Amino acid sequence: MASWLDLVFHVLAHVEGTAGLAASIYDPVYVAFAEAHLGPAAGRTLGGDRSLLAAALPAQEQLARAQLLAWLFADVEQARACERRELRELKAEQLARPWLLPVLLAEEAGVELLRGAAVLEADEHARLPRVVGARSRLEPALVAVRPAAPALGVCSVRCSRALRLRGRVLREEGRATVWVGAPGEEPPLTAGQAAWRAAHEVTVDEIREAACAAHLDCPREIIEQAAIVLVAARAARTGRANAHQAFLERIGNGSGDPDTLPLAWRRVVGELYARA
């Protein structure tokens, strides 16, 4: 079955107009990879959809909510079976995760545009080379970084080539699933980069759960920074500080200094650090 999730992220990886948002998946390296196999995006329907999507999803929270469309359908075939119906007309039995529908309807116009763009790009996306061997390359790297992110031992990690250096988490039925890029030469991504991204994403989820339990407000920026600090501390404890720092430098994101956090968040990080 063709991956609907990777197709949605493939579309979003082309939307340069969102590049300034933290939730953006825009990636010129991935775009170059896609165009090497499919030709310029400007020659496909996606070429026009890129600017429309940037205009429809101009803010961080809008773009983040719209990305949940990637999990609404089980595969491209299920999405195509629903393409003639508006989002608000869809029934639970037509969807893989109907509980996402109310959130998506809050961004209905942008989500409908994204859904249409993805369906129209599906045949082109299917022409890309198959991903081969990504999981076998990733698994040893996950084992190596697990001491810096123990929650990797109780979550699922999956690959989406279009995410490349980025990652996403979906929590359902009390369990987190992490999606990261697919290690390989085309587009370039090492297994170590993907594994550290998985470590970061699962720790973001861990921090968010702990902060909610402590009744803290959960601004995205602080959660992200707290995750960096916690992974950095655990990496240092297990002799992996240099590898983690190299990952941070590669993505150009953050510092592992706990003094960058407010006191209440330092306490959350300290408690999680002491547990494992």
Disulfide bonds with the S-S distance in Angstrom:
none
